[in-house]
Amino acid sequence: MQTPLEITFQGVEKSDAIENKIIEKFNKLERHFDRIVHGRVVIASAHRSAHKGKTYQIKIEIGIPDRAPIVVTHEPEVAHPQSDLLTGLREAFETAQRCLDNTSARLSAGAKAERGRRRPASPGLSETQSENE
């Protein structure tokens, strides 16, 4: 990665344990997809409900060269709020990995198509020779 990972806590007390977990998970993404140029993770505390407890919103932004950044926003469902920050982080990073997999597949498919268009004809074989064989 060309720039250091940015981690921001909004309305949540900064925790070294959570920060280390985010760094660990982001490093795993980098090992999985090595073209990441920048990363940003924002953990925000959503509104607090007396019935549902504290919920967290997690936003992951992953920069890739020559592409728009991949942005994953993980918000708990209204019916099932996620009060455990670590579980929310795990789910958000799993979603980010799936997005990177999709991007990687699109990038490699484009490269394969480009290689196919540029491939020269086989030297020494004419159309009539290949039809006869």
DAFENGI-V585243 format. One line per field, one symbol per residue. phi: phi as a letter, one per 40 degrees, with the letter a starting at -180 (. if undefined). psi: psi as a letter, one per 20 degrees, with the letter a starting at -180 (. if undefined). burial: # if it has 16 or more other C-alpha atoms within 10 Angstrom, else .. A space follows every 10 residues. Layout:
phi->???
psi->???
burial->???
This chain:
phi->.cbcccbbbb gbccbccccc cccccccccc ccbcccbaaa bbbbccdcbc cbgcbbbbbb bbcbcgbccc bbbbbccccb cbcccccccd cccccccccc cccccccccc cccccccccc cccgbbcccc ccc
psi->phqqpppppo jpppphgggh gggghhhhhh hhojjphrqp pppqorqpqh hiapqqpppp ppppqkqqqp pppopqqhhm qoiohhgggg hghgghhggh ggggghghgh hggghhhipr qpqiprhhgh hh.
burial->....#..... .......... .##.##..## .....##### ######.... ...####### ####....## ######.... .#..#..##. .##.###.## ..#....... .......... .......... ...
